[in-house]
Amino acid sequence: MIRPFSTSDLNAILKIERESFPKSPYDRMTFIHLHSLYPEHFLVYTGATDGQEDRIWGYIIFSPEGHIISLAVPPEHRRKGIGKELLRKAMEVPTLKRLRAEVRRSNLGAQAFYLRMGFRIVGAVPNYYGNEDALIIEWTPSISKRVG
């Protein structure tokens, strides 16, 4: 199930963040700030396993203009469709003219994921991550989707 982020989700989000982005994780205050800026666009994916209560298995944060600030799924839950569902939820926002994100040049897994989802590489930013370039990826809705 995908639902809006709640501050009670913060510890789980921080754990996912540290596991997913060990080189540059966002901190607690960054997530609180992002939630205050984009409450409708900070979503979490939850689900129960083995009879346990719902747990958070991923999240996405994007701006109303379509900048994907962060999308993460813990390594042990990747390739199960969680990231795909979160990204599709963002892609379904009817007011978005495009979605954009930055991806580390070395993150071939993320690049492949976004390309499978219909994104394309449209540019690069030298040293975006300090000592590593970012690739700029972008998705635009098809004309048929806008009309229909």
C-alpha positions in Angstrom: 0.0 0.0 0.0 1.2 3.5 -0.8 0.3 6.2 1.6 1.5 9.7 2.7 4.5 9.9 5.0 3.8 10.5 8.7 6.4 11.7 11.2 6.0 8.4 13.0 7.7 6.8 9.8 10.8 8.9 10.3 13.0 6.2 12.0 12.2 3.6 9.4 12.9 6.2 6.6 16.2 7.1 8.1 17.2 3.4 8.2 16.3 2.9 4.5 18.2 6.2 3.7 21.4 5.0 5.4 21.2 1.6 3.7 20.4 3.0 0.3 22.7 6.1 0.2 25.7 5.3 2.5 27.9 8.0 0.8 25.4 10.9 1.3 22.3 10.1 3.4 19.8 12.8 4.3 19.5 13.5 8.0 16.4 13.7 10.2 16.0 17.5 9.8 16.2 17.2 6.0 13.3 14.7 5.9 11.2 16.9 8.3 11.9 19.9 6.1 11.0 18.0 2.9 7.8 16.8 4.5 6.9 20.4 5.4 7.6 21.5 1.8 5.9 18.6 -0.1 3.4 16.8 2.2 1.3 15.4 -0.7 4.4 14.3 -2.6 6.2 12.4 0.2 4.9 8.8 0.0 5.8 5.6 1.6 5.2 2.0 0.6 4.1 -0.3 3.4 3.3 -3.9 3.7 3.2 -6.8 6.2 5.3 -9.9 6.1 5.1 -13.1 8.0 2.2 -11.9 10.1 4.0 -8.8 11.3 2.5 -5.4 11.4 2.9 -3.1 8.4 6.5 -2.0 7.8 7.9 0.6 5.4 9.6 -0.9 2.4 10.4 2.3 0.5 9.6 5.9 -0.1 9.6 8.6 -2.8 9.8 12.4 -2.4 9.1 14.7 -5.4 8.3 18.3 -5.9 5.1 19.5 -7.5 7.2 20.5 -10.5 8.4 16.9 -10.9 11.9 16.9 -9.4 12.4 13.5 -7.7 14.3 14.4 -4.6 14.7 10.8 -3.4 13.4 7.3 -4.1 14.7 4.4 -2.0 14.0 0.8 -1.2 16.2 -1.2 1.2 18.7 -3.4 -0.7 17.0 -6.7 0.5 13.6 -5.6 -0.9 14.8 -4.4 -4.3 13.6 -6.0 -7.5 10.2 -6.8 -6.0 8.3 -4.0 -7.7 8.3 -1.5 -4.8 10.3 1.2 -6.5 8.3 0.7 -9.6 5.0 1.2 -7.8 6.3 4.3 -6.0 7.6 5.8 -9.2 4.3 5.0 -11.1 2.4 6.8 -8.4 4.4 9.9 -9.2 4.0 9.4 -12.9 0.2 9.3 -12.4 0.1 12.9 -11.0 -1.9 14.6 -13.8 -0.4 18.0 -13.3 3.2 16.9 -13.9 4.7 17.9 -17.3 7.8 15.8 -16.5 9.8 14.0 -13.8 13.5 14.6 -13.4 16.2 13.2 -11.1 19.9 13.0 -10.6 21.6 9.7 -10.5 25.3 8.9 -9.7 27.2 8.1 -12.9 28.4 5.0 -11.1 24.9 3.8 -10.1 24.3 1.5 -13.0 21.4 -0.2 -11.2 19.5 3.0 -10.7 20.2 4.0 -14.3 18.8 0.7 -15.6 15.7 1.0 -13.3 14.9 4.5 -14.6 15.5 3.6 -18.2 13.2 0.5 -17.9 10.5 2.9 -16.5 10.7 5.1 -19.6 13.2 7.8 -18.5 16.0 9.0 -20.7 19.4 10.5 -19.9 19.2 14.2 -20.9 22.4 15.6 -19.4 25.1 15.5 -16.8 26.3 17.7 -13.9 30.1 17.5 -13.3 31.0 16.8 -9.6 27.4 17.0 -8.5 28.2 14.6 -5.7 31.5 16.2 -4.8 33.8 13.8 -6.5 31.3 12.2 -8.9 29.2 13.4 -11.8 25.4 13.1 -11.8 23.4 12.0 -14.8 20.1 14.0 -15.3 17.3 11.6 -16.2 13.9 12.7 -17.4 10.4 11.2 -18.1 7.6 13.0 -19.9 4.1 11.7 -20.2 3.1 10.6 -23.7 0.7 12.8 -25.7 -1.9 10.0 -25.6 -1.8 9.9 -21.8 -2.3 13.7 -21.6 -5.2 13.6 -24.0 -6.8 10.5 -22.5 
